[in-house]
Amino acid sequence: MSPRISPLRIAAAAAALCGLLAGCAGTGAAGSGPDGGDNRFISGDGNVTRYAPADRKSVQDVTGERLDGEPFKLSDLTGKVVVVNFWASWCAPCRGEAPSLEQVYAENKGKGVEFVGVNFKDSKANAKAFERKFKVTYPSLFDADGRVTLAFREVPPSAIPSTLVLDRRGRVAARVIGATTYSKLNPLVAKVVQEK
């Protein structure tokens, strides 16, 4: 644990994460966790929130380890538009949105756009199999214990899947709670790309 993070902030972040996981039981929840048990999640409705530049929160302090074992610092991508997608191999809506995410990434990477996945509460083997099956070419952070997700507490993802679009200063410009589609995500990315 970092000495810069107070125990109170950790407790608040843990409570938010518990809300993410505990509030998900119900008819819209589904999935099987990495241990074969039922790992319920909140199924968002695809609601989009856009943030005006003056209201954006920075999330540049995020660090972690990629699925391939390489270290990652979000601040290294300052100056680029970054799409952060929270997903898990056990999440059916994540499987449904994977081709759309890859398509938006392929069409925008030449415009200074980076994608980063955050693989949440999963096993590394299942996460890698998911990436192979859906031909995901952008990197993902391995977040088995939820610490990476907690680092986004200023604008929490609130459901699995969720997607954040960050501006070039590392601030959240848009958030999609639930599965996204090409026709929903691509215009959000394009709008942030056009910002100076």
C-alpha positions as CSV (number, residue, x, y, z in Angstrom):
1,M,0.0,0.0,0.0
2,S,1.3,3.4,-0.9
3,P,2.1,5.6,2.1
4,R,0.5,8.6,0.3
5,I,-3.0,7.1,0.5
6,S,-4.7,7.6,3.8
7,P,-6.6,4.7,5.4
8,L,-9.8,6.8,5.2
9,R,-9.5,7.1,1.4
10,I,-8.8,3.4,1.1
11,A,-11.9,2.6,3.2
12,A,-14.0,4.9,1.1
13,A,-12.7,3.4,-2.1
14,A,-13.3,-0.1,-0.7
15,A,-16.9,0.8,0.1
16,A,-17.4,2.0,-3.5
17,L,-16.0,-1.2,-4.8
18,C,-18.2,-3.2,-2.5
19,G,-21.1,-1.2,-3.9
20,L,-20.0,-2.1,-7.4
21,L,-20.1,-5.8,-6.5
22,A,-22.8,-6.0,-3.9
23,G,-25.5,-4.0,-5.8
24,C,-25.4,-6.3,-8.7
25,A,-27.5,-9.2,-7.6
26,G,-30.8,-9.3,-9.3
27,T,-32.5,-10.2,-12.6
28,G,-30.0,-8.2,-14.7
29,A,-26.9,-9.9,-13.1
30,A,-25.2,-12.9,-14.6
31,G,-21.9,-14.6,-15.0
32,S,-19.6,-17.1,-13.6
33,G,-16.5,-16.1,-11.7
34,P,-13.0,-17.4,-12.2
35,D,-13.5,-20.0,-9.5
36,G,-16.6,-21.4,-11.2
37,G,-18.9,-19.7,-8.7
38,D,-21.4,-17.0,-9.4
39,N,-19.6,-13.7,-9.5
40,R,-22.5,-11.3,-9.9
41,F,-22.1,-7.8,-11.4
42,I,-24.1,-4.8,-12.1
43,S,-25.5,-4.8,-15.6
44,G,-25.5,-1.2,-16.7
45,D,-27.9,0.1,-19.3
46,G,-25.3,1.8,-21.6
47,N,-26.1,5.2,-20.2
48,V,-23.6,7.9,-21.4
49,T,-22.4,10.8,-19.3
50,R,-20.3,13.6,-20.9
51,Y,-18.2,15.9,-18.8
52,A,-17.5,19.5,-19.8
53,P,-13.8,20.4,-19.6
54,A,-14.3,22.5,-16.5
55,D,-16.0,19.5,-14.7
56,R,-13.5,16.8,-15.6
57,K,-11.6,14.7,-13.0
58,S,-8.1,13.6,-13.5
59,V,-7.3,9.9,-13.2
60,Q,-3.6,10.0,-14.2
61,D,-2.3,8.3,-11.0
62,V,-3.4,4.9,-12.2
63,T,-0.7,2.2,-12.3
64,G,-0.7,-1.5,-12.6
65,E,0.6,-4.6,-14.3
66,R,-0.6,-5.6,-17.8
67,L,-1.7,-9.2,-18.5
68,D,1.6,-9.7,-20.2
69,G,3.4,-8.8,-17.0
70,E,4.7,-5.4,-18.1
71,P,4.3,-2.4,-15.8
72,F,1.8,0.3,-16.7
73,K,1.4,4.0,-15.8
74,L,-1.6,5.9,-17.2
75,S,0.4,9.1,-17.0
76,D,2.7,7.8,-19.7
77,L,-0.2,8.3,-22.1
78,T,-0.6,12.0,-21.4
79,G,-1.1,13.9,-24.6
80,K,-3.2,11.1,-26.1
81,V,-7.0,10.4,-26.0
82,V,-7.3,7.2,-23.9
83,V,-10.3,4.8,-23.8
84,V,-10.3,2.6,-20.6
85,N,-12.7,-0.4,-20.7
86,F,-13.5,-2.4,-17.5
87,W,-14.2,-6.0,-18.4
88,A,-14.1,-9.6,-17.3
89,S,-14.1,-12.9,-19.1
90,W,-17.1,-14.1,-17.1
91,C,-19.2,-11.1,-18.1
92,A,-21.6,-11.8,-21.0
93,P,-22.0,-8.1,-22.0
94,C,-18.2,-7.8,-22.1
95,R,-18.1,-10.5,-24.7
96,G,-20.8,-8.7,-26.7
97,E,-19.0,-5.4,-26.8
98,A,-15.5,-6.7,-27.5
99,P,-15.7,-6.6,-31.3
100,S,-17.0,-3.0,-31.2
101,L,-14.2,-1.9,-28.9
102,E,-11.6,-3.5,-31.2
103,Q,-13.2,-1.8,-34.2
104,V,-13.1,1.7,-32.6
105,Y,-9.5,1.1,-31.5
106,A,-8.4,0.0,-35.0
107,E,-10.0,3.0,-36.6
108,N,-8.6,5.6,-34.2
109,K,-5.2,4.5,-33.1
110,G,-3.6,6.4,-36.0
111,K,-5.2,9.6,-34.6
112,G,-3.4,9.4,-31.3
113,V,-6.0,7.3,-29.5
114,E,-4.9,4.5,-27.1
115,F,-7.1,1.8,-25.5
116,V,-6.4,0.1,-22.2
117,G,-8.5,-2.6,-20.7
118,V,-8.9,-3.3,-17.0
119,N,-9.6,-7.0,-16.4
120,F,-11.6,-7.0,-13.2
121,K,-11.9,-9.9,-10.7
122,D,-10.8,-12.6,-13.1
123,S,-8.1,-15.2,-13.6
124,K,-5.2,-14.4,-15.8
125,A,-5.6,-17.5,-17.9
126,N,-9.3,-16.7,-18.6
127,A,-8.5,-13.1,-19.4
128,K,-5.8,-14.1,-21.9
129,A,-8.2,-16.7,-23.5
130,F,-10.8,-13.9,-23.8
131,E,-8.3,-11.7,-25.6
132,R,-7.3,-14.5,-28.0
133,K,-10.9,-15.4,-28.8
134,F,-12.0,-11.8,-29.5
135,K,-8.7,-10.8,-31.1
136,V,-8.1,-7.9,-28.7
137,T,-5.0,-6.1,-29.8
138,Y,-4.7,-3.4,-27.1
139,P,-3.3,-4.1,-23.7
140,S,-5.2,-4.8,-20.5
141,L,-4.3,-4.4,-16.9
142,F,-4.8,-7.4,-14.6
143,D,-6.9,-6.3,-11.7
144,A,-7.7,-9.5,-9.8
145,D,-8.0,-7.7,-6.4
146,G,-9.8,-4.5,-7.7
147,R,-7.1,-2.1,-6.8
148,V,-6.7,-0.6,-10.3
149,T,-10.5,-0.1,-10.5
150,L,-10.4,1.7,-7.1
151,A,-7.9,4.2,-8.5
152,F,-10.7,5.5,-10.7
153,R,-12.8,6.5,-7.7
154,E,-13.2,10.1,-8.8
155,V,-15.4,8.9,-11.7
156,P,-16.0,5.2,-10.8
157,P,-17.0,2.7,-13.6
158,S,-20.0,1.6,-11.5
159,A,-20.6,-1.6,-13.6
160,I,-18.9,-4.3,-15.5
161,P,-18.5,-3.5,-18.3
162,S,-18.0,0.3,-18.3
163,T,-15.9,2.5,-20.5
164,L,-14.2,5.8,-19.8
165,V,-12.9,8.2,-22.5
166,L,-10.1,10.4,-21.2
167,D,-8.9,13.6,-22.8
168,R,-5.3,14.4,-23.6
169,R,-4.8,15.7,-20.0
170,G,-5.9,12.4,-18.4
171,R,-9.3,13.7,-17.4
172,V,-12.6,11.7,-17.8
173,A,-14.5,13.3,-20.7
174,A,-17.2,10.6,-21.0
175,R,-18.4,7.5,-19.3
176,V,-20.5,4.6,-20.5
177,I,-22.1,2.5,-17.8
178,G,-22.8,-0.9,-19.3
179,A,-21.9,-2.4,-22.6
180,T,-21.1,0.0,-25.4
181,T,-21.4,-0.2,-29.2
182,Y,-19.5,1.1,-32.1
183,S,-22.2,3.7,-32.9
184,K,-22.1,4.9,-29.3
185,L,-18.4,4.9,-28.6
186,N,-16.9,6.1,-31.9
187,P,-18.6,9.5,-31.8
188,L,-17.5,10.0,-28.1
189,V,-13.9,9.3,-29.1
190,A,-14.1,11.5,-32.2
191,K,-15.4,14.4,-30.2
192,V,-12.5,14.2,-27.7
193,V,-10.0,13.8,-30.5
194,Q,-11.2,17.1,-32.0
195,E,-10.5,19.0,-28.7
196,K,-7.4,21.1,-28.7
